[in-house]
Amino acid sequence: MVRLLATFLRSSRAAVPSARPLYSRGYAVASGAAEDAASLGPNSTTAPEGGQHDPIRSIVETPMPQTRNSQPSAPSIGRQGIRIPTGKGDISALHYLLRDGCKCPQCVDQHSKQRNFRMSDIPTDIKPRSADWDGSVLKVKWENDIPGFDESHTSTYTLNQLRNPSANYSYHSTGRKRKRLLWHNWFKHRFVSYEEYMHDDKAFSSAMRNLAQTGLLFVKDVPDSRAEVEKIATRMGPLRNTFYGSTWDVRTVPEAKNVAYTSQFLGFHMDLMYMNEPPGFQLLHCLQNSCDGGESLFADSFAVARQLGIDDPEAFKALCNLRLSYEYNHENDIYTNDWPVFQTYVDEYTQQQRLTHANYSPPFQAPMHGQRRPFNRTVTEMRALDKFAKMLEDESYIYELKLNPGECVIFENRRVLHARKQFNTATGQRWLAGAYVDEDAVLSKFATSARKYPHMWRDSPNKPYRKEAEGEGQVQSN
């Protein structure tokens, strides 16, 4: 009975976000330090919450304790897996998968970076014939190696490669499951000068680190040219071309096919939710903004979702299950798609439920009356959606500013919601130039920036600065 209860508690732990302070979970609270914490990658010594230990640990021999100033302990080779002691926690892997990760010149072409073997070529009974570990490099010779590889073949793995097998491991500070710094209206977002952004690699890397954490970045002192939005965007990656064009203008036009091209109030939304791959990042460069009104509004949907999960776990769960439909239905272009409001995954280290994307764009929602949906479930989901929408309208979550000519905002499209206040074209002009860059391209830029300036992207503890009345823990503004 006790085991059954423990199993139930472990399984229920990941159902909704934890109410523990934010810095103890997969997210980090808002901080201005560019070196704030992010995941370092797999380490099998620390068991996930709930007592689920690395299965490899049960099939390798337990090494002798390593004393201070002693030589590194030898790897423990089991029937199916190997464990490597690092002094800061053991690393374990299946023999089969470790062999698959070999990147020696025999296995991977050093120019194209393409493999010279297939994963399925590896014999399932492969195991190390010898394993030499000096504390920083592991060298393995194999028994029952891939046909065509003789006994001289040696696989070499650095400590970093063992900890981080992927070029951009998803839990890295540059990856899809990176830690995020959640923010509210008081947070002072980063402004980087155009010259630094475009011509100073170190300043650019720091700006990208900030964008990776907060999802919102401003470039100032941009030259007065319609072409600049493309230059700023392509600094991060190739432009995303859509039916709007590779770049586009946000200005009032008659008989507009998009509410953005009017002077009306535009509520919180995300762009192109009706596409199979919505753009990852959006840029808006202000060229003119002399009208009364037209202030830009931004909100961190991840911060709102987290608070919703604390206040009403059932509402959070309902929005993880609720798929909203979106459409763009015009004479020459028809796009439709549907997304869950919250896309989540379970952190493999903490077993906490975390967000990868939020998907919310009321102006472009499509009819859903053709769906067969239970009444009670629909009512529950609509109440949850209403609660989320009203939280977004709370001023404590809204960061407001009026973009000035020469300023460009960059934001993560499926995290940061944007809106715009109504403006009066009789008092002036408002003109923004826009562009999109796909998430894959920006993640690649994060990773190459971190490779060049690793100290800027390294984990470090959050520094306490301010305690929120809502009990969100210690936070820091930049």
Buried (B, 14 or more C-beta within 10 A) or exposed (E): EEEEEEEEEBEEBBBBBBEEEBBEBBBBBBBBBBBBBBBBBBBBBEEBBBEEEBEBBEBBEEBEEBEEEEEBBEBBBBEBBBBBBBEEEBBBBBBBEBBBBBBBEBBBEEEEEEBBBEEEBBBEEBBBEEBBBEBEEBBBBBEBBBEEBEEEBBBEBEBEBBBBBBEBBBBBBBBBBBBBBBBBBEBEBBEBBBEBBBEBEEBBBBBBBBBBBBBBBBBBBBEEEEEBBBBBBBBBBEBBEBEBEBBBBBBBEEEEEBBBBBBBEBBBBBBBBBBEEBBBBBBBBBBEBEBEBBBBBBBBBBBBBBBBBBEBBEBBBBBBEBBBBBBBEEEEEEBEBBBBBBEBBBBEBBBBBBBBBBBBBBEBBBEEEEEEEEEEEEEBBEBBBEBBBEBBEEEBBBBEEBBEEBBBBBBBBBBBBBBBBBBEBEEBBBBBBBBBBBBBBBBBBBBBBBEEBEEBBBBEEBEEBBEBEEEBBBBBBB
